[in-house]
Every structure is written in C-alpha cells, then in structure tokens.
Amino acid sequence: MRNQDDKPAQSRGEQIQAAEHEAAKQRLLAQAEAERIPAEETTKAVPDRRWRREQP
C-alpha cells in the first residue's frame, strides 16, 4: 500500500501518534507563549560605571 508520494501509507497507530504529538506540541507552544515575559520587561537600562573607575 503506497500513497501518491510513493511512501508507505501510515498505519492507524502512526496517524494517532502523530496527531497526539502535534497536539502536545501545540499545548507546549501555547503554555510557553502564556508564560513568556516580553524582553522590554526583562531588560532595564543600568548605567555602566566601570569606565569611571578606570579614569584618574
């Protein structure tokens, strides 16, 4: 049994496993997006005063 791409047809179990894998991937991506902190909130300008110590 081969499909038009000349690859073996997936068994029903493989199709279910692929669907579960994709669903889990989507859940993880949704969770990561929900927990994501925007970069502008994680970085703040802190003055770098090291150059002042090096000057006389």
Secondary structure, 3 states (H helix, E strand, C coil): CECCCCCECCCHHHHHHHHHHHHHHHHHHHHHHHHCCCHHHHCCCCCCCHHHHHCC
